[in-house]
Amino acid sequence: MNHHSLLNWVLLLIIALFWGSTFILIKMGLAVFSPYQVTALRVALAGICLFPFLIYHRNNIERTKLKYFLVIALSGHTISTLLLTTAQMHISSSVTGILNSLTPLSTLVLGALVFNAHFTKRRLIGVMLGLCGAVFLMMQKNYQTHDNQYPYALLVVLATVGYAISSNTIKTHLHSVSAVIINTVALCLVAPFAIIYLLSTNFVQQVSNSAAAQQAVGYVSLMAITGTAFSSILYYRLTQQTDPLFSSTVTYLLPIVALFWGFMDGEIITPYHLIGTLIILAGVYLVK
């Protein structure tokens, strides 16, 4: 393994650690705020954090590519985050992490259908196997709320499609653009709207009057800085150095991290979760 490939694997592990921890942080934020508030706060804080980079790189931003930055902002950050956050109102953070491992499968299918990516027989088998694992998980009951979680698990699957759109857009249209610029411009495009939305809700009043809300802001801030602002830069860089499918395999590791944090937080991990995880991981292994 050469130095370049070793660096790619190191980046993959770092991203997995940060992104795998976001599911439990989302759960902490949802203890106080609505899914829309958590999403808006996450995007707003990440945009504010990256704003100095926008000022620094302002002369290097190609205005003709703004439409691609907007696609990434909406598909890779705003909409996908909202779908995941809404899903976690009804299913556990560990199951959300498991289903999120379908991202490589979504990336492969979308790449083949829209971006003319190569589609081998082995990868097709992996896609089908991974989808079977996802369906198996979605058919299970949520053992903590006893609600049918199928519609909410589907939201996570749709979120993976958003991530697939984002990564394929980067590789196809923004391959030569700095990963810092990609993430900075994308988040700064939508951050003002997120701030306006937060101010239109009772967010300020909640934070002013509730210690729990202040603590929740801390959890979301940690997620916004590590998981959205800076880990996304690493992810975009990894996508450029390799390909969308390889970088999306970071989600192979997310179920392990998410299950660990879910277990530490007292979530019930059943044999069905483990079986579903193994099926999905077997599928995405074939896709690599």
DAMO-V289709 format. One record per residue. N is the residue number from 1. RES is the residue in one small letter. PHI is phi in degrees with one decimal (* if undefined). OMEGA is omega in whole degrees, -180 to 180 (* if undefined). D_LAST is the distance of its C-alpha to the last C-alpha in whole Angstrom. Layout:
# DAMO-V289709
N & RES & PHI & OMEGA & D_LAST
N & RES & PHI & OMEGA & D_LAST
This chain:
# DAMO-V289709
1 & m & * & -178 & 17
2 & n & -80.6 & -176 & 19
3 & h & -59.5 & -177 & 20
4 & h & -63.3 & -179 & 18
5 & s & -69.1 & 177 & 15
6 & l & -62.6 & 178 & 16
7 & l & -61.4 & 179 & 18
8 & n & -61.5 & 179 & 14
9 & w & -68.1 & 177 & 13
10 & v & -64.1 & 177 & 17
11 & l & -59.4 & -180 & 17
12 & l & -59.9 & -179 & 14
13 & l & -67.9 & 179 & 16
14 & i & -64.0 & 179 & 19
15 & i & -62.2 & -180 & 17
16 & a & -60.8 & 180 & 16
17 & l & -62.3 & -178 & 20
18 & f & -71.7 & -178 & 22
19 & w & -70.1 & 178 & 20
20 & g & -65.9 & 180 & 20
21 & s & -86.4 & -177 & 23
22 & t & -68.1 & -176 & 24
23 & f & -65.5 & 179 & 24
24 & i & -72.5 & 177 & 27
25 & l & -70.1 & 174 & 29
26 & i & -60.3 & 180 & 29
27 & k & -58.7 & 179 & 30
28 & m & -65.1 & 179 & 33
29 & g & -68.2 & -179 & 34
30 & l & -70.1 & 177 & 34
31 & a & -64.8 & -178 & 37
32 & v & -123.4 & -172 & 39
33 & f & -103.9 & 177 & 38
34 & s & -77.5 & 177 & 36
35 & p & -56.2 & 179 & 33
36 & y & -66.2 & 179 & 34
37 & q & -68.3 & 179 & 36
38 & v & -62.0 & 179 & 33
39 & t & -62.9 & -179 & 31
40 & a & -63.2 & -180 & 34
41 & l & -64.7 & 179 & 34
42 & r & -62.1 & -179 & 31
43 & v & -66.8 & -178 & 31
44 & a & -63.4 & -178 & 34
45 & l & -65.8 & 178 & 34
46 & a & -64.4 & 179 & 31
47 & g & -64.0 & 178 & 32
48 & i & -63.9 & -180 & 36
49 & c & -62.4 & -177 & 34
50 & l & -93.5 & -177 & 32
51 & f & -56.7 & 177 & 35
52 & p & -58.4 & 178 & 37
53 & f & -68.4 & 177 & 34
54 & l & -64.7 & 179 & 35
55 & i & -64.4 & -177 & 38
56 & y & -66.0 & -175 & 37
57 & h & -99.4 & -171 & 35
58 & r & -57.1 & -179 & 37
59 & n & -82.5 & -179 & 38
60 & n & -102.0 & -177 & 34
61 & i & -88.4 & 179 & 33
62 & e & -84.3 & -177 & 33
63 & r & -61.8 & -178 & 35
64 & t & -68.1 & -179 & 33
65 & k & -100.3 & -178 & 30
66 & l & -59.4 & -179 & 31
67 & k & -64.7 & 178 & 30
68 & y & -74.1 & 175 & 26
69 & f & -61.0 & -180 & 27
70 & l & -67.4 & 176 & 28
71 & v & -59.0 & 180 & 25
72 & i & -66.3 & 180 & 23
73 & a & -60.5 & -177 & 26
74 & l & -79.8 & -175 & 27
75 & s & -79.0 & -175 & 23
76 & g & -89.7 & -178 & 21
77 & h & -119.8 & -169 & 24
78 & t & -69.3 & -174 & 27
79 & i & -65.7 & -179 & 26
80 & s & -62.2 & 179 & 23
81 & t & -63.9 & 179 & 25
82 & l & -63.3 & 179 & 28
83 & l & -62.8 & 179 & 26
84 & l & -63.4 & -178 & 24
85 & t & -66.3 & 178 & 28
86 & t & -64.1 & 179 & 30
87 & a & -60.8 & -177 & 27
88 & q & -72.9 & 171 & 28
89 & m & -72.5 & -173 & 32
90 & h & -127.4 & 177 & 31
91 & i & -126.7 & -174 & 28
92 & s & -71.6 & 179 & 27
93 & s & -65.0 & -179 & 25
94 & s & -68.8 & 178 & 23
95 & v & -66.2 & 177 & 22
96 & t & -59.7 & 179 & 22
97 & g & -63.9 & 179 & 19
98 & i & -64.4 & -178 & 17
99 & l & -65.8 & 179 & 17
100 & n & -65.4 & 179 & 16
101 & s & -72.4 & 174 & 13
102 & l & -78.2 & -178 & 13
103 & t & -54.8 & 178 & 12
104 & p & -61.1 & 179 & 8
105 & l & -67.7 & 177 & 10
106 & s & -63.5 & 180 & 13
107 & t & -63.8 & -180 & 11
108 & l & -65.1 & -178 & 10
109 & v & -63.2 & -179 & 13
110 & l & -65.0 & 179 & 15
111 & g & -62.1 & -179 & 14
112 & a & -72.2 & -175 & 15
113 & l & -80.2 & -172 & 18
114 & v & -112.7 & -173 & 19
115 & f & -108.6 & 176 & 18
116 & n & 58.8 & 177 & 17
117 & a & -76.0 & -178 & 13
118 & h & -72.2 & -175 & 12
119 & f & -128.2 & -179 & 11
120 & t & -91.9 & 179 & 11
121 & k & -62.1 & 179 & 12
122 & r & -59.5 & -179 & 9
123 & r & -69.3 & 176 & 8
124 & l & -62.5 & 177 & 11
125 & i & -60.9 & 178 & 12
126 & g & -62.6 & 178 & 9
127 & v & -59.7 & -177 & 11
128 & m & -65.2 & -180 & 14
129 & l & -66.1 & 179 & 13
130 & g & -63.1 & 178 & 12
131 & l & -65.4 & 177 & 15
132 & c & -61.6 & 178 & 18
133 & g & -64.6 & 179 & 17
134 & a & -65.3 & 179 & 18
135 & v & -62.4 & 178 & 21
136 & f & -58.5 & 179 & 22
137 & l & -66.1 & -177 & 22
138 & m & -67.2 & -179 & 24
139 & m & -82.8 & 180 & 26
140 & q & -77.6 & 174 & 27
141 & k & -88.3 & 173 & 30
142 & n & -81.3 & -173 & 31
143 & y & -72.5 & 179 & 32
144 & q & -99.1 & -178 & 34
145 & t & -118.1 & -179 & 35
146 & h & 62.2 & 175 & 35
147 & d & -94.1 & 173 & 34
148 & n & -72.9 & -173 & 32
149 & q & -95.1 & -176 & 29
150 & y & -54.6 & -177 & 27
151 & p & -61.4 & -176 & 28
152 & y & -79.7 & 174 & 27
153 & a & -64.2 & 178 & 24
154 & l & -63.7 & 177 & 24
155 & l & -62.2 & 179 & 24
156 & v & -65.6 & 178 & 21
157 & v & -61.2 & 178 & 19
158 & l & -64.3 & 177 & 21
159 & a & -63.0 & 179 & 20
160 & t & -65.7 & 175 & 17
161 & v & -65.4 & 177 & 18
162 & g & -61.5 & 177 & 20
163 & y & -63.7 & 179 & 17
164 & a & -65.1 & 178 & 15
165 & i & -60.9 & -178 & 18
166 & s & -62.6 & -176 & 19
167 & s & -67.2 & 178 & 16
168 & n & -68.3 & 177 & 16
169 & t & -65.2 & 179 & 19
170 & i & -62.4 & -176 & 19
171 & k & -66.3 & -176 & 17
172 & t & -82.7 & -171 & 19
173 & h & -113.2 & -175 & 23
174 & l & -127.6 & -175 & 23
175 & h & -60.2 & -176 & 21
176 & s & -94.3 & -178 & 24
177 & v & -90.4 & 179 & 25
178 & s & -56.5 & 179 & 25
179 & a & -62.0 & 178 & 23
180 & v & -63.8 & 180 & 26
181 & i & -66.0 & -179 & 28
182 & i & -57.7 & -177 & 25
183 & n & -69.5 & -179 & 25
184 & t & -64.0 & -178 & 29
185 & v & -65.0 & -179 & 30
186 & a & -58.5 & -177 & 28
187 & l & -73.1 & 180 & 29
188 & c & -70.1 & 176 & 33
189 & l & -67.2 & -175 & 33
190 & v & -103.3 & -178 & 33
191 & a & -57.5 & 179 & 34
192 & p & -59.2 & 179 & 38
193 & f & -68.9 & 177 & 37
194 & a & -65.3 & 179 & 36
195 & i & -65.0 & 178 & 39
196 & i & -59.4 & 179 & 41
197 & y & -61.8 & -179 & 40
198 & l & -58.8 & -179 & 40
199 & l & -68.1 & 179 & 44
200 & s & -83.8 & 179 & 45
201 & t & -103.0 & 178 & 44
202 & n & -89.9 & -175 & 45
203 & f & -57.4 & -177 & 43
204 & v & -60.9 & 179 & 45
205 & q & -64.1 & 179 & 48
206 & q & -60.8 & -178 & 45
207 & v & -67.4 & -178 & 44
208 & s & -70.0 & -171 & 48
209 & n & -108.1 & -174 & 49
210 & s & -132.6 & 176 & 47
211 & a & -66.8 & 179 & 45
212 & a & -64.6 & 179 & 43
213 & a & -67.3 & 178 & 42
214 & q & -63.7 & 178 & 42
215 & q & -66.1 & 179 & 40
216 & a & -63.4 & 176 & 37
217 & v & -60.4 & 177 & 37
218 & g & -62.1 & 179 & 36
219 & y & -63.8 & -179 & 33
220 & v & -67.5 & 178 & 32
221 & s & -62.3 & 178 & 33
222 & l & -60.8 & 179 & 31
223 & m & -65.6 & -178 & 28
224 & a & -65.0 & -176 & 29
225 & i & -75.8 & -175 & 29
226 & t & -83.1 & -173 & 26
227 & g & -89.9 & -176 & 24
228 & t & -108.7 & -175 & 25
229 & a & -72.6 & -170 & 27
230 & f & -97.6 & 178 & 25
231 & s & -66.0 & 178 & 21
232 & s & -65.3 & 176 & 21
233 & i & -62.9 & 178 & 22
234 & l & -62.0 & -179 & 20
235 & y & -65.6 & 180 & 17
236 & y & -65.1 & 178 & 18
237 & r & -65.0 & 179 & 18
238 & l & -64.0 & 178 & 15
239 & t & -61.0 & -180 & 14
240 & q & -68.6 & -177 & 17
241 & q & -75.4 & -178 & 16
242 & t & -120.4 & 175 & 12
243 & d & -159.4 & -176 & 11
244 & p & -57.0 & -177 & 11
245 & l & -69.4 & 180 & 7
246 & f & -63.1 & -178 & 7
247 & s & -63.7 & -180 & 10
248 & s & -70.9 & 178 & 10
249 & t & -69.7 & 172 & 7
250 & v & -56.0 & -178 & 11
251 & t & -72.3 & 173 & 12
252 & y & -61.1 & -175 & 10
253 & l & -90.1 & -177 & 13
254 & l & -62.7 & 179 & 16
255 & p & -58.9 & 180 & 17
256 & i & -64.9 & 179 & 18
257 & v & -66.6 & -178 & 20
258 & a & -66.0 & 178 & 21
259 & l & -64.1 & 179 & 22
260 & f & -61.9 & -179 & 24
261 & w & -67.4 & 178 & 26
262 & g & -63.1 & 178 & 27
263 & f & -63.1 & 179 & 28
264 & m & -64.3 & -179 & 30
265 & d & -90.2 & 176 & 32
266 & g & 91.3 & 178 & 33
267 & e & -72.5 & -179 & 30
268 & i & -83.8 & 177 & 30
269 & i & -106.6 & -176 & 27
270 & t & -103.4 & 175 & 28
271 & p & -58.6 & 179 & 26
272 & y & -63.8 & 177 & 25
273 & h & -61.6 & -179 & 23
274 & l & -68.0 & 178 & 21
275 & i & -63.3 & 178 & 20
276 & g & -60.1 & 178 & 19
277 & t & -61.7 & -179 & 17
278 & l & -62.7 & 179 & 15
279 & i & -63.7 & 180 & 15
280 & i & -63.4 & -178 & 13
281 & l & -65.1 & 176 & 11
282 & a & -64.8 & 179 & 10
283 & g & -66.0 & -178 & 9
284 & v & -71.9 & 174 & 7
285 & y & -62.9 & 179 & 5
286 & l & -70.0 & -178 & 6
287 & v & -82.0 & -171 & 4
288 & k & -60.5 & * & 0
